[in-house]
Each structure stands twice: as structure tokens, then as C-alpha cells.
Amino acid sequence: MHKQWILPGLVAIIMVTCAFPFMASEDSDALTGNSNLSLDKSSAVIYVTGGDNSATFSLDSSTVPSGTSASRLRWKLNDIGDGNNLVSFSPTNGNTYTTTGYQATVYSKTGTGSIEVEVYIAGTTNYYASAVIVVFQSPGTPAETFHFFFQIKEDAYTHVQANNSANVNLPSGYTMAQFYTGFWVSVTKAQADPNNNGFTALSALQWYLTTNGWSNSFGSYGWINQLLGLGTYSGDGGVWYYWAQYHAVGNGWAFNNTTLGFITTVDQSYIGMIFWGSPDANTMPTPFPGIPV
């Protein structure tokens, strides 16, 4: 792929010359999900030390029935396998596991893992919304798992089919509808690097593609020559169609500032691999899918 801090168009030109080198989704990835209520984001990443140690979730007031008092809007934490004491609703009292109101902030404690935050209207059974929170030790902690979100934007694929005679090599068991929607896959260090040769986003991705028979070609340090038969194509108005690479931040994407071979830490371990028509490095694809549990 390209060096991610340079505008995609310029990098694509360099690649050709050198010959190879988030609006939040209304649905939540949380286990409880949404029913009649909606939060401003479906997921968040926070850290015990360094980085952001808190995340604020806001309830969409337009989804709350008229006349509902703020005290009836209850927030709680749900254990989804790593315990329910990973975060607190108070920065000073680590044992605050419930709160009320239209907005709630969660603060990291000492443990790491995943937990669900849920808001509901007391006295009802069909008004609730939830989100997933992932707590890491610190931004610089080496990743033990990389998560990849693969997506092919339908309009981008239609364009390169018509203008560049490009066609996807669909991997076995997948449909174009799945790629248009997008999906997450996860790769652990135990799978991709059992001999401790160096676990990076690139080694994790290449292990997954090879193991599952996905057509691919990479240059040095993770430059993408082609993935599933799709490479890099110029469009109109400075738009380039290619596999853009991002990492999850809050409730959206941030453009990767380096190639996959140099990504090793948890703060960039949720990676978007999205084939679309990107106008520049500051415009992100939407909607954001939310991070997986």
C-alpha cells in the first residue's frame, strides 16, 4: 500500500511510476443491541494508562418518549466475558456501576478486556440501547490480536468494473453482498506468529489471506499491489480507487499514518481495509461499523 500520511492520489502516482512498490451506525455491535433508543456511538476504546482513559456516550433525545424524566434513563454495565468491573461511571469511585441521565461517561480502572454499557428506560422492556467498550493497558501495548474490517464500496466497484475492466476474485464461501456490507475478521498472535518472529498487522493479514485462499500481492512493508484482484485506479476530480487503510478511533476511522508492516500496538489494532473512491487522506468512509466484541 502507500505511505499513509501522503495524499492517496500522490501515492498512487508514485506506485505506478515505481512499478510496485464515521457517522456512527444506528445499530450497535453490543450484545444487547438497540430497541427504540439510539446512542451516538456503538463502541469505544479506552486505556488504563496513557491515551484516553474515558469515553462519553450520549443518548439521542429524539428517540426518548416525550415526558420521560432523566432519572428514568438508567445506565448499567453488562459482563460479556471479562468481568463487569473493568470501568466505572465515576473517575474517583471505582465501584460506580450505575448512573442516570441522557449522557454517561465511563472511566477505565485497572483491568483490561471488553464490557458492554447499556442505557434503558426504567419501567419498560422495549426501550434500550447499548455499546461495546474495549479497555487496553496502554496505547503502546503490543497487540495480541488484530481485527480487520473488509469492505468493498459498491459504487467504487461499479466504477472500476466499467472504466478499468476490474473484477473481484471472490474468496470461497463469500458473496459480493457480504463485501458490500463489510465484515470483521480477527487474527491472534498464536495463529500468525507462534514462533515469535514478529507480530505485525502485515504478518497477521498475510496469514489470514494465505490461510483462506484470498488473492493478494504485497510490496515492501505492506504496500498493497492487489487484494482480491483489485489494485489502484485513478478517477475524476482527484479521486483514487484503492484499498485504503484505517484504524478505529472512537466512533469512526482515522487514516493510517504508516504501512501495515510497522503497526504493532493495540491503539491501531482495529483496522479497516476498505476499497473505495477516496478523495484525500482527510475524508473517511462512512458509516463506521463499530468494533467487534
N, C-alpha and C positions, 0 to 999 in steps of 0.2 A: 504494500500500500504506500501511500505518500507520507511524507513527513507532515504530521497532522497540524502543525502550527502555521503552515503556509496555506494560502487560499487554495481550495481544491482545483480551480482552473489552472493556476500556475503550475501546481504539482503535476497535474495530468499532462501538461505540455512537456515538462521535464521528463516524465516517464516515457512518453512517446519518443522524445528526442534521444533519450539514453537507451532506448530499446528494452527495457525491463527494469527496470530497477527491481414545552410539553405542557400545554393544557393537560390536566390530569384526566384520566379516564373516569367516567361516571361509575363504572363497575369497579369493585375492589378485588385485589388478589388475596385479600384476607379470607380466612376460613368461614367466618360468619357471613360475610358479604353485605350487600345493601338491600334494604326494603323500605321504600318511600323516603328515606333520608339520604343525604349525599354529603361527603366530606370534600375538602379542597384538594386532597391528595390520597392516593391509595397505598403509599409506602413511604418510608424514610429510613435513612442510615444515620446512626449517631455513634459516638466513640466514648470510651471510658476516659482516656487521656488524649489530649490533643484533638484538633478538629472540632466539629460541632458536637457538644455533649447534650443537646436538647433538640426537640422538634415540636413545632406547634401545629395542631390540627384544628381547622375551623369548619363548623357545620354550616352548610348552605341554608340561610334563614328562609329562603323561598320554599324549601321542602318541609318546613315545620308548620303544622296546622295552626291557623290563627287562634290566638288566645292561649297558647301554650306558654306557661311561665318558664323562665330559665332554670328554676330549681327542679323542674321535671326532666330536664335534659341531663341525663346521668352518663358518666363516663366510667369505664372499668377496663381492667386488663385481663386477657384470656391466655392461659398457658397453652402453647402449641408445641410443647415438647421440650423446651429448655427452661421451664420454670416460670413462675409469674412474678418473680422479684428482681427482674433484670433492670427495670426502670421504676421511677416514682413520679407522681404528679406534683411533687414538691422538690425544690432544689435543696432544701435544708432537712426535710423529714423523709428519709429514705423508705419509710413504710406507708406512704400515702398512695393507696391503690385505687381510690375512687375520687371523683370530683364532679362538679355540675357546671352548667352554662353552655354557651354557644361555642366556646373555644377552650382547648385544653393543651397544656404543654407537658411533655414527658421528658424526664431527665435520666441520664444513664447513672448506674450505680457502680458496681464492681464486676458483675458477671457479664458474659458475652453470649450471644445467641439470638434467637428470634422470638418475638412476642406479638400478640395482637391487641390493638386498642379498639374498643367498641363504644359507641355512643348510642343511647336509646332513649325513648320517651317512657318514663315510669308510668305504669298502669296500662300499658299497651303491649301487644305482642307482635305487631307488624310495622313498627317504626324503629329502624336501627340502621346503622352504617358502621363499617369497620375498616381498619388499615393494618398493614404489617410494619413492624419496626425491627430492624436488624441492628444489633449492638456489636461493634467490633472493639478490640482493645485500643488501637490507635491507628491513624491513617497509614503509618509506616509499617504496620504489622504484615509480615509476609502472608500472602494468600494461600490458603489450603484448598480452596475451590474457586474456579472461575465459572461464571454464569454468562452464557451468550444468548442474546436475543436476535434471531434471524428474521428478516422481513424483506420482501420484495414489494415495493410500491407498484400497484397495478398500472398506474399511468406511466410510470417510468419504463416498465417492461413493455407496454404497448408501444411506447415511443421508440425504443431501441430495436424492437422487432420490425417496425415499419421503416425505420431510417438506417438501421445498421445490420439488418438481417441477423440479429442476435436471437438465440434461442436457449432457454434454460435446459440444463441436463438435470431433470428431476431425480433425486435420490430415491431408491426403492422404499416404498411404503408411504410416500408423501404426495400430496396434491398441490396444485397451484393455489387453491383456496387457502390451504394452511399457510403457505408462504405469504400470501396477500394479507392475511390476518396477523401473522407473526407468532412466534413461539419461542420459549426459553429451553435451553439445554444446559446441564451442569457437568463439569469435569473436575474430578478431585485429583489431588497430588498423588494419591495412592494409585490411581488409574494411569495417569500420564507420566509420572516420574517416580516409579517405585525404587529406582536406584540412585535417587538424589543427584541427578545430573544437572538440575537447574529447572525449576518450575516457573514458567512464564505464561502469559496469556497466549503467546505464539505456540509454545510446546503443547499447551492444553488444547488449543484449537486444532492444531495439526493432528494430534492424537485422535480427536473426535472425528475429523473428516476422513482420516485414513481408516479408522476402525469401522466407520459406517459407509464407506464407499462413495464419498462425495467428491466429485470432480473439483480439483483445485490446483493452483500453481502459485507459489510464493517466491518473491525475491528476497534479498538480504533483509534480515531483521523484521520481517513481516510485511513487506510491500506486497500487495495483492496484484498478481498478474491477471488471474481469473479465478472466480469461485462459481461453481455450478454452470460454467460456460459463459458467464457474464464478466466482462472486463471493464474498461473505461472508455466512455464515448462523449464527444463534445456535442453540446446542444446550442440553442439560440440564447442570446442575451446573457452570455457568460455562465450559463448552466452547464454542469457536467454530470453525467450519469455514471455512477460508480458505486462500489461498496464503501460507503462512508462508515467510519468507526467512532463510536461514542462511549462514554461511561455514565452510569446513572449518578445523578446528584439531586437530592431532594425529590421533587416530583417531576423531574424532567431529565433531559440529556445534556451533557457537556461534550464538546468536541475533544477527542483525544489529542493531547499535546505531544505525543510520541508514538512510535510504532509498537506493535504488539510484543515484539521481542524484548522491549525494555519495561513492560508492565509486569510488576511482580507483587504489588501490595493490595491490601483489601479495599483501599479507597477507590480503586479503579477495577474492582473485580466483577462488577456487573456491566457487561459490555454489549453495546448494540452494534450489530453488523447489518446495516440497512442499505439496500440498493435503491437509490432514488435520484431524482434530479436536484442536486444541491447547488444553490446559487452562490454560497460562500460559507466560510467557516463559522459564521456567527448565527446562521439560521438553522434551527433544529427541526427535525421531523416530528410531527405530532400525529395522533395522540401518544402520550407516554404510556406504556403498558403496565407499569407498576412492577416492582421487583418480586421475584418468586419467593415462596416460603422455603 
